[in-house]
């Protein structure tokens, strides 16, 4: 059984028949290539696209993930569904131009997705600013996106600053886009432990960004969409666990906390 979507702009470039093989034979700049998945940047017509092409992962990989308590990523469907849900929730992300999936056997299922390339962007991991107004706007924007994503029942699982792309150079209100959704999970509501992992990962990736405790509180208030006292009183346990999660991740790469990280992660 084959499922597919092709945007109007690509309708004259791809046939629904044998769609996966058409995408699989695209050539371009290789961004990532592992045993069963590759990501390439391709030029089609006058636009650039990213193609993520998934071949079957095999039962060995599926069982390994299940034994480790992780849901295996079987293909491009996660990203396809996450993009759709984020769009409905008003969270800026990638634009899907093509999706296809074939095969009933989950170990042999093949799938692919094409997303429009986000041009003239910079990763927030690489962005530095001394502009306090811009920094505050970015914190509020990221918090709004996190709240919208989690409110839509999506947890990212790789929720770091490197997966936020910002329009660059910045003109007025910063424009952000959330990318790399292939491991995202979708439910009616995100379980608490996955909220902690997303938010803890995000904080960990920002620990050396010259943040202040006031910046963290600004994020909490915006994420909770209410006054700060209510946000802390209602979810005090969540935010404490987020701090611990960020600390744990930091200490996996460092022998000890930096002075700035220690100041930010101090429990209230």
C-alpha positions as CSV (number, residue, x, y, z in Angstrom):
1,X,0.0,0.0,0.0
2,X,1.4,3.4,-1.0
3,X,0.4,6.8,0.5
4,X,1.6,10.0,-1.0
5,X,1.2,13.8,-1.3
6,X,2.7,16.0,-4.0
7,X,2.4,19.8,-3.8
8,X,1.0,21.6,-6.9
9,X,4.5,23.1,-7.5
10,X,5.9,19.6,-8.1
11,X,3.0,17.9,-9.8
12,X,4.6,18.1,-13.2
13,X,7.9,16.8,-11.9
14,X,6.8,13.5,-10.2
15,X,4.4,10.8,-11.1
16,X,2.3,9.0,-8.4
17,X,3.5,5.7,-9.9
18,X,6.7,4.5,-8.2
19,X,7.1,7.8,-6.4
20,X,9.6,6.6,-3.8
21,X,12.0,5.4,-6.4
22,X,11.8,8.7,-8.2
23,X,12.8,10.5,-5.0
24,X,15.4,7.9,-4.2
25,X,17.2,8.6,-7.5
26,X,17.4,12.4,-6.9
27,X,21.0,13.6,-6.6
28,X,22.3,16.6,-4.7
29,X,24.5,17.7,-1.8
30,X,24.6,15.0,0.8
31,X,23.9,16.4,4.4
32,X,23.6,13.1,6.2
33,X,23.9,9.5,5.2
34,X,23.5,6.5,7.5
35,X,22.7,2.8,6.9
36,X,19.0,3.3,6.2
37,X,18.5,7.1,5.8
38,X,20.0,9.9,3.8
39,X,19.4,13.6,3.6
40,X,20.3,15.6,0.5
41,X,19.7,19.1,-0.7
42,X,18.4,19.1,-4.3
43,X,17.5,21.7,-6.9
44,X,14.2,21.2,-8.7
45,X,13.2,23.9,-11.1
46,X,14.1,27.3,-9.5
47,X,13.8,26.1,-5.8
48,X,15.9,24.1,-3.4
49,X,14.5,21.3,-1.3
50,X,15.7,18.9,1.3
51,X,14.9,15.3,0.7
52,X,14.9,12.8,3.6
53,X,14.8,9.2,2.2
54,X,14.2,6.3,4.6
55,X,14.7,2.7,3.7
56,X,13.5,-0.1,6.0
57,X,15.2,-0.1,9.4
58,X,15.0,-3.9,9.9
59,X,13.6,-5.9,12.8
60,X,16.9,-5.9,14.7
61,X,16.8,-2.1,14.9
62,X,13.2,-2.1,15.9
63,X,13.7,-4.6,18.7
64,X,16.8,-2.8,19.9
65,X,14.9,0.4,20.4
66,X,12.0,-1.3,22.1
67,X,14.3,-3.1,24.5
68,X,15.9,0.3,25.3
69,X,12.4,1.7,26.0
70,X,12.4,3.9,22.9
71,X,9.9,4.1,20.1
72,X,11.7,3.3,16.8
73,X,11.6,5.9,14.0
74,X,10.3,3.9,11.0
75,X,10.4,6.6,8.4
76,X,9.4,10.0,7.2
77,X,5.8,9.8,8.5
78,X,6.8,11.3,11.9
79,X,8.1,14.4,10.2
80,X,5.1,14.6,7.8
81,X,2.6,14.4,10.6
82,X,4.5,16.7,12.9
83,X,4.7,19.4,10.2
84,X,1.0,19.2,9.6
85,X,0.2,19.4,13.4
86,X,2.6,22.4,13.9
87,X,1.1,24.3,11.0
88,X,-2.4,23.8,12.5
89,X,-1.1,25.0,15.9
90,X,0.5,28.1,14.3
91,X,4.1,27.1,15.1
92,X,6.4,28.1,12.2
93,X,8.2,25.1,10.8
94,X,9.2,23.6,7.4
95,X,6.9,23.4,4.4
96,X,6.3,19.8,3.1
97,X,6.2,19.6,-0.7
98,X,6.1,15.8,-1.1
99,X,5.6,12.7,1.0
100,X,5.4,9.1,0.1
101,X,5.3,5.8,2.0
102,X,5.1,2.3,0.8
103,X,5.0,-1.2,2.4
104,X,3.0,-2.9,5.1
105,X,6.0,-4.5,6.9
106,X,7.3,-1.9,9.3
107,X,10.8,-3.3,9.1
108,X,10.9,-2.9,5.3
109,X,8.8,0.2,4.9
110,X,10.2,2.9,2.6
111,X,9.3,6.5,2.8
112,X,10.5,10.0,1.8
113,X,9.7,13.6,2.4
114,X,10.7,16.8,0.5
115,X,10.6,20.1,2.4
116,X,11.2,23.5,0.9
117,X,14.7,24.7,1.8
118,X,14.7,27.5,4.3
119,X,17.1,30.1,2.8
120,X,18.9,33.0,4.4
121,X,18.6,31.6,7.9
122,X,21.0,31.2,10.8
123,X,20.8,28.5,13.5
124,X,20.2,30.0,17.0
125,X,23.1,27.8,18.2
126,X,25.4,30.0,16.0
127,X,23.7,33.3,16.7
128,X,25.0,35.8,19.3
129,X,23.7,39.2,20.2
130,X,24.3,42.0,22.6
131,X,20.9,43.5,21.8
132,X,18.8,43.0,24.9
133,X,15.6,43.8,23.2
134,X,16.2,41.2,20.5
135,X,17.3,38.7,23.1
136,X,14.0,39.2,25.0
137,X,12.0,38.9,21.8
138,X,13.8,35.6,20.9
139,X,13.1,34.2,24.4
140,X,9.4,35.0,24.2
141,X,9.2,33.7,20.6
142,X,10.9,30.4,21.5
143,X,8.6,30.0,24.6
144,X,5.5,30.6,22.5
145,X,6.6,28.0,20.0
146,X,7.4,25.5,22.7
147,X,4.0,26.1,24.3
148,X,2.2,25.8,21.0
149,X,4.1,22.6,20.1
150,X,3.4,20.9,23.5
151,X,-0.1,22.2,23.6
152,X,-0.7,20.4,20.2
153,X,0.5,17.1,21.7
154,X,3.9,17.1,20.1
155,X,7.3,16.5,21.8
156,X,10.3,17.1,19.6
157,X,12.9,14.7,21.3
158,X,15.8,16.8,19.8
159,X,14.7,20.2,21.2
160,X,17.9,22.2,21.1
161,X,18.8,25.7,19.8
162,X,20.4,24.2,16.7
163,X,17.0,23.2,15.5
164,X,15.7,26.8,15.4
165,X,16.5,28.6,12.2
166,X,16.1,32.4,12.3
167,X,15.6,34.8,9.3
168,X,19.0,36.5,8.8
169,X,19.8,39.3,8.8
170,X,17.2,40.2,11.4
171,X,14.8,42.9,10.4
172,X,12.3,43.9,13.0
173,X,10.5,41.0,14.7
174,X,12.7,37.8,14.5
175,X,11.3,35.0,12.4
176,X,11.9,31.5,13.7
177,X,11.3,28.1,12.2
178,X,11.5,24.8,14.0
179,X,13.2,22.0,12.0
180,X,14.4,18.4,12.3
181,X,11.1,16.7,13.3
182,X,11.8,13.1,12.3
183,X,11.9,11.9,15.9
184,X,8.9,13.9,17.0
185,X,6.1,12.1,18.9
186,X,2.4,13.0,18.6
187,X,-0.3,12.3,21.3
188,X,-3.4,14.0,22.7
189,X,-1.2,15.3,25.5
190,X,2.6,15.3,26.0
191,X,3.5,13.2,29.1
192,X,5.4,15.1,31.9
193,X,8.7,13.3,31.4
194,X,8.8,14.3,27.7
195,X,8.0,17.9,28.6
196,X,11.0,17.8,30.9
197,X,13.2,16.3,28.2
198,X,12.3,18.9,25.6
199,X,12.6,21.8,27.9
200,X,15.7,20.5,29.7
201,X,17.4,20.0,26.4
202,X,16.5,23.5,25.2
203,X,17.9,25.0,28.4
204,X,21.0,22.9,28.2
205,X,21.7,24.2,24.7
206,X,21.3,27.8,25.9
207,X,23.5,27.7,29.0
208,X,26.4,29.5,27.4
209,X,24.2,32.1,25.8
210,X,24.7,34.8,28.4
211,X,21.3,34.3,29.9
212,X,20.1,35.6,33.3
213,X,17.7,34.2,35.8
214,X,15.3,36.9,34.7
215,X,15.5,35.5,31.2
216,X,14.6,32.1,32.5
217,X,11.6,33.5,34.4
218,X,10.5,35.4,31.2
219,X,10.5,32.1,29.4
220,X,8.5,30.4,32.1
221,X,5.9,33.2,32.2
222,X,5.5,33.2,28.4
223,X,5.4,29.4,28.1
224,X,2.7,29.2,30.8
225,X,0.8,32.1,29.3
226,X,0.0,33.7,32.6
227,X,1.4,35.5,35.5
228,X,4.7,34.3,36.9
229,X,3.4,33.4,40.3
230,X,0.7,31.1,39.0
231,X,3.2,29.5,36.5
232,X,5.6,28.7,39.2
233,X,3.0,27.6,41.8
234,X,1.2,25.3,39.4
235,X,4.3,23.7,37.9
236,X,7.1,24.2,40.3
237,X,8.0,20.5,40.2
238,X,8.2,20.6,36.4
239,X,10.6,23.5,36.3
240,X,12.9,22.1,39.0
241,X,13.1,18.8,37.0
242,X,13.9,20.9,33.9
243,X,16.8,22.5,35.7
244,X,18.1,19.1,36.8
245,X,17.8,17.7,33.3
246,X,19.8,20.6,31.8
247,X,22.5,20.0,34.5
248,X,22.7,16.3,33.7
249,X,23.1,17.0,30.0
250,X,25.8,19.6,30.7
251,X,27.8,17.4,32.9
252,X,27.8,14.7,30.2
253,X,30.1,17.0,28.3
254,X,31.9,18.8,31.1
255,X,33.7,17.9,34.3
256,X,31.8,20.7,36.2
257,X,29.4,23.5,35.7
258,X,30.7,26.8,34.4
259,X,30.0,29.7,36.7
260,X,27.3,31.0,34.4
261,X,25.6,27.5,34.1
262,X,25.8,27.1,37.9
263,X,24.1,30.4,38.4
264,X,21.3,29.6,36.0
265,X,20.7,26.1,37.3
266,X,20.6,27.0,41.0
267,X,17.4,25.5,42.4
268,X,15.0,28.2,43.7
